[in-house]
Amino acid sequence: MESFKLEIKHLDALQKKIEGIEAASEKAVKRLVSDFKTRAPGWVSTAVTNVYGIKKADIKQSLRVRRSRDHSTFKLGGITVDNIELVYSGRNLTLTHFSMKPAAIPTRRVSTPKLIPGQNVVVEKGTGKVAAVKPIIPYQVTATIFKGKREKFEGAFLAHGKSGNILPFQRTGDARAPIEVVKRVSIPQMIKNETVEEDIYDRIDKGLQARLQHHLEQSLKKT
């Protein structure tokens, strides 16, 4: 299980912008923290989905919002404001989170029967040593880990997992067993991607600057 914490950076710089306007600034900062809580998850999801082929809903499910343990509070104009942090956690995800195809176990079978070895197989004219079967048409499991790049997973096949849901499996040796579920990156790993992380903080900085300006203007109108 991996995790990634995200909280308001450069808070001191934001506070300096509102020094000397105590009444208005108190409301502005409180609203700014609230904005971070409600808007930052969207900024994070957008940055991740710009690089990875995952749905925003899957990213949201890995999120917990809590009071910051490292910088729990700060004071401004005599008022104490709780800072909060966004915590993304989770294990490596299966291909089902990355637009896996096929999404269900194929049922289409070959048109011409194939003979396979058998023992005392009952056929129309008695008992034989082979059986005629129509196996499922071969298929290729693919997924889009990185946006715009569909990847093939050689030897992967679909089967029901322990919970009954359909998952992609691969054999890890030359024999029929053992087999393992095919997994790739976790949500925290995606967020830590250099391009994604840089985009996230850029969106947060620009977004909070704009929201701060908005809240200050609204507060000053009422003074």
C-alpha positions in Angstrom: 0.0 0.0 0.0 1.5 3.3 -1.1 0.3 6.8 -0.2 0.9 10.4 -1.3 0.1 13.6 0.7 -0.9 16.9 -0.8 -1.4 20.1 1.2 -1.3 23.8 0.5 2.2 24.9 -0.3 3.6 28.4 -0.1 1.0 29.3 2.4 3.3 32.0 3.8 3.4 33.7 0.4 -0.3 33.7 0.2 -0.7 35.2 3.7 1.7 38.0 2.8 -0.7 39.0 0.0 -3.4 39.8 2.5 -1.5 41.3 5.4 -3.0 44.6 6.6 -6.6 43.6 5.7 -7.4 41.6 8.8 -11.2 41.5 8.7 -11.3 40.6 5.0 -8.3 38.3 5.2 -9.7 36.1 7.9 -12.7 35.2 5.7 -10.5 34.9 2.6 -8.1 32.4 4.2 -10.9 30.3 5.6 -12.5 30.2 2.2 -9.2 29.5 0.6 -8.6 26.4 2.7 -12.2 25.3 1.9 -11.4 25.8 -1.8 -8.4 23.6 -1.5 -10.5 20.8 0.0 -13.2 21.0 -2.6 -11.3 22.0 -5.8 -7.8 20.4 -5.5 -9.1 16.9 -6.0 -10.4 18.0 -9.4 -7.1 19.6 -10.2 -5.3 16.4 -9.2 -7.6 14.1 -11.3 -7.2 16.3 -14.4 -3.4 16.2 -14.1 -3.4 12.4 -13.7 -5.9 11.7 -16.5 -3.9 14.0 -18.9 -1.1 11.4 -18.7 -2.7 8.1 -17.7 -5.7 6.2 -19.2 -7.6 6.0 -15.9 -11.0 7.4 -15.0 -11.3 10.3 -12.6 -13.8 8.3 -10.5 -11.1 5.7 -9.7 -8.7 8.5 -8.5 -11.4 10.0 -6.3 -12.0 6.6 -4.6 -8.4 6.5 -3.4 -8.7 9.9 -1.7 -9.0 10.8 2.0 -9.2 14.3 3.3 -8.0 15.0 6.8 -6.5 17.6 9.0 -2.8 18.1 8.3 -0.6 16.3 10.8 2.5 18.3 10.0 1.1 21.8 9.8 -2.3 21.4 11.5 -3.1 25.1 12.1 -1.9 28.6 11.3 -3.0 32.0 12.7 -4.0 35.1 10.9 -5.4 38.3 12.5 -6.0 36.5 15.7 -8.0 33.7 14.2 -6.8 30.0 14.0 -7.4 28.2 10.8 -7.1 24.4 10.3 -5.0 23.3 7.4 -6.0 20.1 5.7 -4.3 17.6 3.4 -5.4 15.2 0.7 -4.1 11.7 1.1 -4.1 9.4 -1.9 -3.4 5.7 -1.1 -3.7 2.3 -2.7 -2.0 -0.7 -4.3 -1.1 -1.3 -7.9 -4.2 -1.4 -10.0 -5.3 -4.2 -12.4 -5.8 -3.6 -16.1 -9.6 -3.2 -15.6 -8.9 0.4 -14.5 -7.2 1.2 -17.8 -9.9 0.6 -20.5 -9.0 -3.1 -20.7 -10.2 -4.9 -23.8 -11.9 -7.2 -24.0 -13.9 -6.2 -20.9 -15.6 -9.5 -20.6 -14.6 -13.1 -21.2 -15.1 -13.9 -24.9 -17.6 -16.6 -25.7 -17.3 -16.7 -29.5 -15.9 -20.1 -30.6 -14.2 -21.4 -33.8 -16.5 -22.7 -36.5 -14.5 -25.8 -37.3 -14.2 -28.4 -34.4 -10.7 -29.4 -33.3 -9.7 -32.9 -32.2 -8.1 -33.2 -28.7 -6.9 -36.3 -26.9 -9.5 -38.0 -24.8 -10.2 -41.2 -22.9 -13.4 -43.1 -23.5 -15.1 -40.1 -25.0 -18.6 -40.9 -26.1 -19.2 -40.1 -29.8 -22.0 -40.8 -32.2 -20.6 -44.2 -33.2 -19.4 -45.4 -29.8 -16.4 -44.7 -27.7 -13.3 -43.0 -29.1 -9.9 -41.8 -28.0 -10.4 -38.2 -29.1 -13.0 -35.5 -28.7 -14.1 -32.8 -31.1 -14.4 -29.4 -29.5 -14.9 -25.8 -30.5 -12.5 -23.7 -28.4 -12.9 -20.0 -27.8 -11.4 -17.9 -30.6 -8.0 -16.6 -29.5 -8.0 -13.0 -28.2 -5.5 -10.4 -27.2 -5.8 -8.5 -23.8 -4.9 -4.8 -24.2 -5.1 -1.8 -21.9 -4.2 1.9 -22.0 -1.9 2.6 -19.1 -0.6 5.8 -20.6 -3.2 8.0 -22.4 -3.2 7.4 -26.1 -0.9 4.3 -26.0 -2.7 1.0 -26.0 -0.5 -1.8 -24.8 -0.7 -5.5 -25.5 -0.2 -8.1 -22.8 1.1 -11.3 -24.4 -0.3 -14.5 -22.8 -2.8 -12.7 -20.7 -6.3 -14.2 -20.4 -9.5 -13.3 -18.6 -11.0 -15.3 -15.7 -13.1 -14.8 -12.7 -11.3 -13.6 -9.5 -12.1 -14.7 -6.0 -14.8 -12.0 -5.6 -16.4 -13.1 -8.9 -15.3 -10.1 -11.0 -13.4 -10.6 -14.2 -9.7 -10.0 -14.0 -6.7 -10.4 -16.4 -4.2 -13.2 -15.5 -0.8 -14.3 -16.7 1.2 -17.5 -16.1 4.4 -16.8 -14.3 6.2 -19.9 -15.4 6.2 -22.5 -18.2 3.5 -24.7 -16.6 -0.2 -24.0 -16.3 0.4 -22.7 -12.8 1.1 -20.5 -11.0 -0.8 -17.6 -12.4 -1.1 -14.0 -11.1 -3.4 -11.1 -11.7 -1.8 -8.5 -14.1 -1.3 -5.2 -12.3 0.5 -2.0 -13.0 0.8 1.4 -11.3 -1.0 2.7 -8.2 -2.7 6.1 -7.8 0.2 7.4 -5.6 2.7 6.3 -8.2 0.8 8.1 -10.9 0.7 11.3 -8.9 4.4 11.1 -8.2 5.1 11.0 -12.0 7.3 14.0 -12.6 5.0 15.5 -15.3 1.9 14.8 -13.3 3.2 16.2 -10.0 4.5 19.4 -11.7 1.1 19.9 -13.4 -0.7 19.4 -10.1 1.2 22.0 -8.1 1.0 24.4 -11.1 -2.8 24.0 -11.1 -3.0 24.4 -7.3 -0.8 27.5 -7.3 -2.7 29.2 -10.1 -6.1 28.0 -8.8 -5.6 29.2 -5.2 -4.1 32.5 -6.4 -7.3 33.1 -8.4 -9.6 32.0 -5.6 -7.7 34.2 -3.1 -8.1 37.2 -5.3 -11.8 36.4 -5.7 -12.4 36.0 -1.9 -10.5 39.2 -1.1 -12.6 41.2 -3.6 -15.8 39.8 -2.3 -14.8 40.5 1.3 -13.7 44.0 0.6 -17.0 44.8 -1.1 -18.7 44.1 2.2 -16.4 46.3 4.4 
